[in-house]
Amino acid sequence: MVNIWDYDIEELKKTEAGRIKILERMINYGPGKDKIKLSDVKKYWDKLDLYEPQRRLLEYMIWGKYSSRKNKNSFSIK
């Protein structure tokens, strides 16, 4: 299971915002023993608050190119 120490993971799973937060944590800090679903990454792509290196790598891996726009959340405290 993904390492979420500051939230009740069962409560997060009940809402879309919670599922997005879980996905963000899995991408930014590693998925643990779980696997990250490509379909979830694509579905929530515009809502994910990711570190820039992770965002750029996933963009390249999924779509084969980098976007020309800068991350809208270029400064973020996680």
FILODO-466520 format. One record per residue (C-alpha): residue number from 0; x, y, z. Coordinates in nm, 4 decimals, padded with zeros to 6 digits. Layout:
// FILODO-466520
<r n="NUM" east="X" north="Y" up="Z"/>
...
This chain:
// FILODO-466520
<r n="0" east="00.0000" north="00.0000" up="00.0000"/>
<r n="1" east="00.1132" north="00.3511" up="-00.0741"/>
<r n="2" east="00.2716" north="00.5256" up="00.2239"/>
<r n="3" east="00.0185" north="00.7876" up="00.3344"/>
<r n="4" east="00.0954" north="00.8656" up="00.6949"/>
<r n="5" east="-00.1072" north="01.1820" up="00.7447"/>
<r n="6" east="-00.4504" north="01.0758" up="00.6147"/>
<r n="7" east="-00.6895" north="00.7875" up="00.6611"/>
<r n="8" east="-00.6483" north="00.6099" up="00.3283"/>
<r n="9" east="-00.9890" north="00.4419" up="00.3489"/>
<r n="10" east="-01.1551" north="00.7829" up="00.3808"/>
<r n="11" east="-00.9515" north="00.9202" up="00.0880"/>
<r n="12" east="-01.0685" north="00.6385" up="-00.1383"/>
<r n="13" east="-01.4304" north="00.7504" up="-00.0977"/>
<r n="14" east="-01.3944" north="01.0799" up="-00.2872"/>
<r n="15" east="-01.2476" north="01.1820" up="-00.6205"/>
<r n="16" east="-01.0271" north="01.4422" up="-00.4517"/>
<r n="17" east="-00.9003" north="01.1735" up="-00.2170"/>
<r n="18" east="-00.8214" north="00.9352" up="-00.5030"/>
<r n="19" east="-00.6318" north="01.2158" up="-00.6754"/>
<r n="20" east="-00.4300" north="01.2799" up="-00.3577"/>
<r n="21" east="-00.3423" north="00.9094" up="-00.3362"/>
<r n="22" east="-00.2333" north="00.9091" up="-00.6999"/>
<r n="23" east="-00.0216" north="01.2225" up="-00.6482"/>
<r n="24" east="00.1528" north="01.0617" up="-00.3522"/>
<r n="25" east="00.2168" north="00.7432" up="-00.5471"/>
<r n="26" east="00.3780" north="00.9379" up="-00.8331"/>
<r n="27" east="00.5730" north="01.1895" up="-00.6248"/>
<r n="28" east="00.6987" north="00.9546" up="-00.3517"/>
<r n="29" east="00.6808" north="00.6082" up="-00.5065"/>
<r n="30" east="00.3950" north="00.3600" up="-00.5273"/>
<r n="31" east="00.5166" north="00.1186" up="-00.2613"/>
<r n="32" east="00.3903" north="-00.2279" up="-00.3485"/>
<r n="33" east="00.0963" north="-00.0962" up="-00.5508"/>
<r n="34" east="00.0970" north="-00.0257" up="-00.9229"/>
<r n="35" east="00.0001" north="00.3064" up="-01.0745"/>
<r n="36" east="-00.2810" north="00.2706" up="-01.3281"/>
<r n="37" east="-00.2108" north="00.4459" up="-01.6560"/>
<r n="38" east="-00.5822" north="00.5063" up="-01.7036"/>
<r n="39" east="-00.5992" north="00.6955" up="-01.3719"/>
<r n="40" east="-00.2976" north="00.9091" up="-01.4603"/>
<r n="41" east="-00.4549" north="01.0047" up="-01.7935"/>
<r n="42" east="-00.7973" north="01.0634" up="-01.6374"/>
<r n="43" east="-00.6698" north="01.2987" up="-01.3663"/>
<r n="44" east="-00.3692" north="01.4442" up="-01.5513"/>
<r n="45" east="-00.4890" north="01.8067" up="-01.5429"/>
<r n="46" east="-00.5753" north="01.7832" up="-01.1733"/>
<r n="47" east="-00.2500" north="01.6263" up="-01.0506"/>
<r n="48" east="-00.0096" north="01.8424" up="-00.8490"/>
<r n="49" east="00.3202" north="01.6742" up="-00.9364"/>
<r n="50" east="00.6821" north="01.7647" up="-00.8948"/>
<r n="51" east="00.8185" north="01.8936" up="-01.2252"/>
<r n="52" east="01.0648" north="01.6069" up="-01.2944"/>
<r n="53" east="00.7930" north="01.3454" up="-01.2422"/>
<r n="54" east="00.5468" north="01.5414" up="-01.4570"/>
<r n="55" east="00.7920" north="01.5771" up="-01.7445"/>
<r n="56" east="00.8960" north="01.2115" up="-01.7323"/>
<r n="57" east="00.5354" north="01.0911" up="-01.7341"/>
<r n="58" east="00.4475" north="01.3273" up="-02.0188"/>
<r n="59" east="00.7265" north="01.1799" up="-02.2248"/>
<r n="60" east="00.6450" north="00.8202" up="-02.1317"/>
<r n="61" east="00.2709" north="00.8526" up="-02.1965"/>
<r n="62" east="00.2496" north="01.0889" up="-02.4913"/>
<r n="63" east="00.6055" north="01.0764" up="-02.6299"/>
<r n="64" east="00.6616" north="01.4509" up="-02.5984"/>
<r n="65" east="00.6870" north="01.7345" up="-02.3508"/>
<r n="66" east="00.4252" north="02.0035" up="-02.3321"/>
<r n="67" east="00.5382" north="02.3540" up="-02.4105"/>
<r n="68" east="00.3519" north="02.4975" up="-02.1146"/>
<r n="69" east="00.5090" north="02.5293" up="-01.7756"/>
<r n="70" east="00.3527" north="02.3555" up="-01.4816"/>
<r n="71" east="00.0707" north="02.5758" up="-01.3505"/>
<r n="72" east="00.1824" north="02.4850" up="-00.9988"/>
<r n="73" east="00.5482" north="02.5683" up="-01.0473"/>
<r n="74" east="00.5795" north="02.6548" up="-00.6782"/>
<r n="75" east="00.4141" north="02.4086" up="-00.4503"/>
<r n="76" east="00.4719" north="02.3040" up="-00.0930"/>
<r n="77" east="00.3872" north="01.9380" up="-00.0632"/>
